[in-house]
Amino acid sequence: MAIAVVTGSGGLIGSESVRFFAEQGYDVVGLENDMRARFFGPEASTMPTSRRLVEEVEGFHWEQGVDIRDAQAVMGLFARHRREIELVVHTAAQPSHDWAASDPQTDFTVNANGTLNLLQATREHTPDATFVFTSTNKVYGDRPNHLPLLELPTRLELPAGHPWHGGIDTSMSIDHTTHSLFGVSKTAADLLVQEYGRYFQMPTVCFRGGCLTGPQHAGAQLHGFLSYLMKCTVTGAPYTIFGYNGKQVRDNIHAHDVVRAFAAFHANPRPAAVYNLGGGRDSNVSMLEAIDLCQQITGRTLDHTLSDQPRIGDHRWWISDLDAFKTDHPQWQLTYGIEDVLRDIHERNAEHWTALTR
């Protein structure tokens, strides 16, 4: 039976990958040690998701004892399964700007060294397997903040005639910018994935994600803003907007569409591919616009305050150009818009969130 290895299998994209590829007939080996609870507190734990996957997904095996920072353990897992592994979906990460600054060594060993361990194990034992890496648009550092943005009533926006008005492509430079330590560790991993693809002719891809989201996202203040924003609106918890008067813009892509992009690449892989992946022009929102939508959907008012201090390296505006991926993989299309995403988050979580406040 063909095997798909999924790291971070209890997380947002990892759990979606487990369910999708199991439905496609793969045996799925999941690596998940719930470091998210360490990063963001017990409310962000992935443990409940991992337990549900074990109970509900036929063909899923949870490797609790394998930490991607442990090169020997990773190599041993790949040695056991060897040529049966056809796909590696690497979603495990320390995902927060702020947390990385508090513990740079852990951030780097998870994001960079962990990726190196997985690449080397893949190279030695199953070099023809497709290697999918969830990178980030933070590889570009704060370069997007130097774009000539206009301030509109509810958002910042590029002029209509700007070459990147339709979305930023991978020609944007990653040099001479402030990345945050998180951005640096993810950039190191991104370049490793590309280099293993080029140097060893392995089928690898870096998906430089905008905001990846969905109803299974364990949103916290430091990561997962749409889920956390909706949670605060539902529960009445206070929310802080960091900088830019709440007019910063993000494109948001549902986990459903992310994983189907993985599958599209796996069906037609090539070495060292790199794509920006997000909601593009079809699914983007400013913080102020997202708050308004959350309030409309819930019928509640969000208790929010505005800080004039943005996060270091945070983007004022980001919309991904999806044309390159759509050209190479025309069978893939975005299926969720921003309001669809928010309604899905609300419908599948509101009852649980409300119960926690009683």
N, C-alpha and C positions, 0 to 999 in steps of 0.2 A: 504494500500500500504506500502511495506517495505521501510524504510528510511535509508539512509546512511548520517551520519554527517561528513562533511569534514571541518577541521579547516585549515586556511591559503588557502582558496579556490581560491584566486586570484593569488597565486604563481605558481611556476613551477610545482611541483608535485600535489599541490592542484587542479589546474585547469585541469590537465590531469585526475585526479581522478574524478572530477565532470563530465566531458564528458564521461569517460568510464563507470562509474556506472549508470549514467542516461541512457546510451545506453543499459545497462543490465536490465533496467526496474525499477530501484530504483527512488523514490523521493529523491532528494539530498538537504540537508540543509547545506548551506555554511556559515562559520564564517570567516569574512575578514574585518579588519579595516584599511588596508593600512599602517601599521607601517613601511613597507619597505621604503616608501617615507621619513619617519622620520629618519630611519637608514642611508640611502644612497643617499638621495636627490630626487627631483621630477622626474628625468629621470628614477629612479628605481620604480616608483609608479606602484602598481598593479591595480589601479582604471580602466584603460582601459580594462584590461582583465576581471575584474568583470562585467563591463557593457556589454561586449560581451557575457559573459556566460548567463546573464539575458535575452538578446535578442535572443540568438541562442539555448539554451538548454531547451527543454521542461522538466518540472518537477523539475527545479532548483529554490530554494528559497534562497535569500541572506539575512542573518541576520546581517545587518550592525551594529546594536546596541549592540551586544553581544561581550564583550571582555573576552578572556579566563582567564584573571587575576581577573575577577569579579566572585567570587565563587557563589554568589547569582544569578547572571544573568545566569551563566552556568547551575546551578541546576534548575532554572525555565524553561529553554529551554528543558532540558531533561524530566522534569516533564510533560510538555505539550505534548510531543510525546511518552513518556514512552515506552511501549512494541513494538511499531512500529519500533523502532530503532534496526536494525540488524547489523549495521557496523559503527564503528567510525574510520575515517582515520585522524590521528593527524599529520599535516604537519606544522602548525603554529610555528614560531620560530624567535628568533633573531639569525642570522646564522654566524656572523662574529667574528673572534678572536679580531681584532683591535677595533671594535665598543664596544665589551663587556668591554674592559679595560677603555673606556671613561665613561661608565655608568653601573657599575656592578649590581646595584640594579634593574634597568629595565631589564637587561639581565636575571637575575636570576628569577625575577617574571614572565617574559614571558615564559622562558624555563622550569623552575622547578615548580613554583607555578601554572602556567597555566596547566601543565600536571597533577598535583595533583587534581586540580579542575575538570578536565575532567574525571579522573579515578573515583573519588568519586561519581560524578553524574552518571556515567555508572554503578557503583556498586549498587547504591541505586535504580535506575529506570529501568535498562535493563542489568543485570549482565551477560546474555548469549550472548550479542552482541560481535562480534569480535572487539578487540581494536588493531589497527595498529599504531605503533609509528615510525616516521622517526627519528631514532637516528643518530649517526655519528661515524666514526672511530676515532674521537678526544677523545672518551672515553678512548682510550689507551695512551693518552698523547703523549709525545715524545719518547715513548718506541721504535717505529720503527727506530728512528735515531741511535740506538745503534746496529743495524744489521751490519754485516761485508760486507758493500757494496763495490763493485768495481767501479772505475771511467772509463767509456768507452767514446769514442769521443763525443757522443750526450746525454748520460744518465748515471745515477747511476744504478747499477744492482746487484742483489744477485748472488752469485756463483751458478752454475747449481745444485750442490749437496746439497744445503742448504734445510732443511725441509720445509721452507716457500717460496722456489723459485716459486712454482706454485701459491702462494697467502697466505696471512696471515689468520689464522683461529681464532676462539674465545678463544683459549687457551692462547693467549697473555695476560700477566698480565696488569691490569690497575693501579697498585700501584707504588709508588716511582718514579713518573714521573712528568714532567711539562705539564699541560694540556692546559693552558690558561684559563682565567675565563669563556670563552664560553664553553670550554671543560668540565669544572666543572659543569656548570649549566645543560648541556646536559647529563652528567654522572648521576647527581642526578635524572633527569627525567627518564633516562634509567633504573636505579635501582628501581624507583617507579613502573614503568610499569611491571618489572619482579616480584616485591614483590606482587602487586595486583593480578598478575596471580597465583603465588604460594600460597599466604596466603588465597585468596578468591576463588581460582579455577576459575578464569576468563580467557577466551581465549584471551591472549595478545601476541604480538610479537614486538620485537625491531629489526628493520632493521638498522644496523650500516653502513651507507652509506659512500662510497668513494665520488667521485665527481658526483653529480646528475646534469644532464644537458639536454638541449633540446632547440628548437627554440623559445619557449615562455619564456625563462629565461631572466629576466630583469637584465642582468649582469652589475656589477659595479666594481670599482677598489677593493673594500673590499670584494666582494663576487661574485661568478659565473664566474670563470676565463675563461672558453672556450668561453662563449658568449661575454664577455668583450674583450677578445683577438681578436675575429673575428670582433667585432664592431670597434675596434681601427685600425685594418688592412684595413677595408673598408673605414673608414672616414678619415684616416690619423692622428688620435689623437695619442699622445705619450703614450707609454706603459712602465711601470717599472717592471722588473723582480727582485723579492726580494730573494737574496741569492742563494747559491749552484751553482753559475755559469750557472744557467738555466738548470741544469741537473736533477733537482728533478722530480720524476716520480709520476704520478697519474693514477689510473684507472678511467674511465669515463663511466657512464651508462645513456642511454637515458631515459627520463621520461616515454616513452611508455613501456619500459621493467620493470621499477620500479613498475608502477601501475599494470601491469600484474602479478608481484610477489605478490602484495597485494591481488589480486583476487585469486591467487593460494592458498595462505595461508587461506583466508576466506573460500575457498571450503573445506579445511581440517585443521581446527584450533586445537590448543592445548594450555594449559596454559603455560605462561612464556617462550615462544620460543625466541631465540636470534640467529640472523644470520648476518654475514658480507655480504654486498651487494654492488657490484660495477661492473665495466666492466671486472674484472678479467684479465686473460692472453689474452683474446680475444679483449680487448678494453682498452689499456693504452698508455700513451704517456708522454714524458718529455716536459718541457717547450720549449726547443730548437726545438724538433721535432714538437710540436704543432705550433710554429711560422712558421716553414718551410711549414707545410701543409696549414696553413692559406694563406701564400704567394702564394703557388701553386694554390689554389682554386680561389683566388681573382685576381691573376695576378698583385698584388700590393706588395710593400715593406713596412714592418712594421717599424715605427719609435720607436725603443725601446732602453732603457738604462738598465744597470745592476747595482743594488745596492748590496753591499756585506753584507747587514744586513737582514737576514731572519726574518720572522715574528716569534714571541715567540710561541713555541710549534708546529711550522709548521713541516710537515714531509718531510724528504729527499726522501723517497720512500714508496709508498703504492700501493699494488695490493691485492685485496680481494680474498680469497679462497671461491669459490661458491659451492664447492662440497656438503657441508652439506645441503644447501637449495635444490640443484638439487636432492639429494637423497631422501629428504622428500617430494618433490613436482616435480616429474619427468616430469610433463606436461609443466613445464616452461623452456624456453631456451632464451638465449640472442639473439636478432635479429639485433642489430646495432653494428658495429665496430666503431673505432675512426674516420676513414675518413667519414663513413656514417653520424656520428653525426655532424661533422664539415660542411659537405656539406648541411645537413638539416638546420642547423643554418643559413648558408649563403643564401641559396635559399629563405628562408622564411622571411629574415630580410634585405637583402642588399638594396633593393629598398627604404624601409622606412628609413634606416639609412642614405643613400645617400641624400635623400630629406631633412633631418634635417640639413645637412651641407650647403645647398644652400641659 
